[in-house]
Amino acid sequence: MKLEELQKEAKEDLAIKDEDNLDQESYKNQKIKPKWLEYKTRFESLLIMSKSNYQRLYREKWEYYGGKADAKVYVAKPFDLKVLKTDLQMFINSDEEVIELQSKINYYENILKYIDGVIKSIDNRGWDIRNAQDWKKFIAGGF
């Protein structure tokens, strides 16, 4: 699931559609919060896997650029430069595969921040509904 799809779904879930039946809108919170907690768990797992893959890839690139990889690796992908230890990190961090995986990690982190915001909005949604109910009582002369 992509961030754009989550944003569309959040817009749908967080909207108060029936202002006349706010009690039903309040119950809706109990249906949508578990769904968003499940999304959070799923993306946390993807982030953990991506970070593990990043560590593995970083080591492979460290061996490759440091001249310590297996000879078969250099046959498949030649690298003729002698890289100083001080420059090794620059070569690794500018490698396309490393950049791609780091971008994926950043994407998952952004999704998790968004999901945390949605969960907070769901929690606040209950307060908003209660305030709307109190306002309706006040307008009707119930206070």
Secondary structure, 3 states (H helix, E strand, C coil): CCHHHHHHHHHHHHCCCCCCCHHHHHHHHHHHHHHHHHHHHHHHHHHHHHHHHHHHHHHHHHHHHCCCCCHHHHHHCCCCCCCCHHHHHHHHHCCHHHHHHHHHHHHHHHHHHHHHHHHHHHHHHHHHHHHHHHHHHHHCCCC
